[in-house]
């Protein structure tokens, strides 16, 4: 590449940055406008100065001023009111709302039913810079319920990084593979590679793919890690081993061997010790606890499903979990209340 080509690239970068800044500025002003309209309508309704019919009259009034006001129909005006009512008075969430686009907010409002769930998806979307389609997939896969349920369950005691428990999930959903009931480990691995973007979306965007069947040499023998990633936040290698059966204790010995080989021969001096993840078709939590109790390696046993979870069933489990963990008679409001 010539010097003049580099100059051209710099100019293109300036254009792209200016466009991005302009888009962000427009979005901030647009979300603020919808917030203010929602606040105005909500306040009028609260003091009975307006009735529900008034919103329809307002939409008809704005429609008279031409196509520039077509976005302010009755349905969207109600959405603006819902948007404001959902976050007004929430000092944690309200400062964040301008960091997401309107389509993201509409998805969250339509699919997330509690304050805690909405806050979770807002923060996650900002952090991971989700597109609308990526956010919709996480909502459909009940990411919030799965994270909340796994966070209350057994946490392995021998973790090298405390942050690992917040990064590596207990359960994953691979509905995008479309595999038949009878399939092999190779089918799962090839499917994940074919759908690598969706796989990383399910894992979390800080995962960087290094390779499949990653070779490590010990003595005169070659061994192969199913899939190897690097995690930016944890600053470590993450080895994934795939199993189409329920977890068996002997699986852990092989994974620990791989982690030792990675740490000795692949890990760079500034990186943290490697982490291993066993992805199994299922697991018995008591067996997992016994298997990990004397393991010194930072390993996680996770299960996966090839179908989207039943969100209603997960919500019920989450409700039961909080019912059982909160002491009776405290008068404390349970998470999930609006």
FENJO-V235411 format. One line per field, one symbol per residue. ss: DSSP state (H for helix, E for strand, C for the rest). phi: phi as a letter, one per 20 degrees, with the letter a starting at -180 (. if undefined). psi: psi as a letter, one per 20 degrees, with the letter a starting at -180 (. if undefined). A space follows every 10 residues. Layout:
ss = ???
phi = ???
psi = ???
This chain:
ss = CCHHHHHHHH HHHHHHHHHH HHHHHHHHHH HHHHHHHHHH HHHHHHCCCC CHHHHHHHHH HHHCCCHHHC CCCHHHHHHH HHHHHHHCCC CCCHHHHHHC CHHHHHHHHH HCCCHHHHHH HHHHHHHHCC CHHHHHHHHH CCHHHHHHHH HCCCCCCCCC CCCHHHHCCC EEECHHHCCC CCCCHHHHHH HHHHCHHHHH HHHCCCEEEE EEEEEEEECC EEEEEEEEEE ECCCCEEEEE EECCCECCHH HHHHHHHHHH HHHHHCCCCC CCCCEEEEEE CECCHHHHHH HHCCCCCCEE EEEEECCCCC HHHHHHHHHH HHHHHCCCCC CCCCCCCC
phi = .effffffff ffffffffff fffffffgff ffffffffff ffffffdmfc dgffffffff ffffenffdf fdfgffffff ffgfffcfne feegfeffec fffffffffe dedcgffffg fffffffelf fgffffffff elgfffffff feegdgedff cffgfedeee bcddfffmef gebdffffff ffffdgffff fffpffedfd rdlfecdcmd ddccegbccc dffflbfced ddcedfgcgf ffffffffff ffffddgege efgfddceed fabdgfffff fefdeeefcc dcdccecfff ffffffffff fffeeeffne mffegoee
psi = prhhhhgghg ghhggggggg gggggggghg hhghgggggg gggghhjkhq rhhhhhhggh ghhijahijh ilrgghhhhg gggghhipin igghiihiiq rhhghhgghh hpirgggggg hggghggilq rghgghghgh jlgggggggh hiappqikph phhhhigprh qqplhihkqr gorrhhgggh ghhhlhghgh ghgpiipppg rqlppppocj qpqppgpprp pggilrqopp pppjrqpphh hhggghgghg gghhigpqhi qrqqqqpooq hrqohhgggg hihjpiqnqp oqrqqjqpqo hhgggggggh ghhhhpqqjh jppqqip.
